[in-house]
């Protein structure tokens, strides 16, 4: 979860890491989400600020998640393999700061 101030998370994002790439899902609000796959060969790359992507999709949250979950794995011959510049708005927007979630035990 990311926020730009102290009022709570503005964006929720998740990452699934494969061997040489990662799938990222970014939920911006109840009507907008986007997902992408990017290579992760360089450890200093920020998966939440991609410069190039192998695949990208943006729509309502449900259809975006469906598209990501039906994307073939990276080893599949049908998987996207062409690296392209990331579209504007890909990643987590704005100045961001991680939000820590703490769970108290009873």
N, C-alpha and C positions, 0 to 999 in steps of 0.2 A: 504494500500500500504506500502511496506517495501523497504528499500534501505540499502546498506552497505557503501555508500559514499554520496557525495553531488551532484551526477550526475542524480538523479531522481530515480523513483521506479524500482527495479529489479524484484519484485514479487508483484502480486496483489492477495489478498486472501479475501474470504468472509465467513461468519458464519451465519447459521440459527440455532437458539437455540430452542430446544424442552424443555419439562419439566425436563427430567433427562439426556438428551444427546444433542449433537450438531452435525450438518452436516457442514463440512468445505470443501471449494473448493479453490485450490491453482493453479493459472495460472502462470507458469514460463516463457513461451515465446509462440510464435505462433504455436509451434509444441508439447509442453509438458505441461500437467496439471495432477493433481491428486486430489482425493477427498477421504474423510473418515468420518466415524461416530464414535464418542467417547463419553463415559459417562462423565457427568459434575457434579457429585454429590459433589466433593470437589471443593470449590470455588477458591482454590489456584492453581488449574490445569491450565496450559497454553494450550489453544486449538490449538495453532500454534506449539506446541512441544509435540505431544502425545507420551506416553510410551506404551499405549495399545489402541487398536481400536476394534470396533464391526464389521466394514466393511471397505474395502479399494479398490480403483480402480485407475489405472493410464493409460493414453493413450493420444491421441490428445485432445485438449480442447473441441471440440464439443462432442465427444463420452464420455468423462469424465463427462461433464455437463448432458448429456442425462442419463447416468447411475445413477448419483446422484438424478436427478429429478424423476426417475422412482423407486427409492428405497422406499419400503413401510414405512409408518410412524412407529415410535417406538411402538405404541400400537397395531399395526397390528400383527396377529399371524405369518405372513410370514416374519416379520422383522428380520434382523440378531440379534442374542442374545448371541453368543459366543464371549467372550472377548479374544483377541489374542495380542501378542506383535506387535507393529507397525513396518511395514517394514522399512528398511533403506531408508532414503530420505523423509519419511512422514513428513508433517509440512512445515514450512517456513525455508529454509536452511540458514546456516551461521549466522554471527553476524548481527543482524537486528535492525533497528531503524525505528519507525513509521514515515510516511510522512504525514504532515498536508496539506489538500487541503482547500484553502480559495477561496470563490467566492465573487467577488466585484459586488455590485449592481450598476445599472445605474441611 
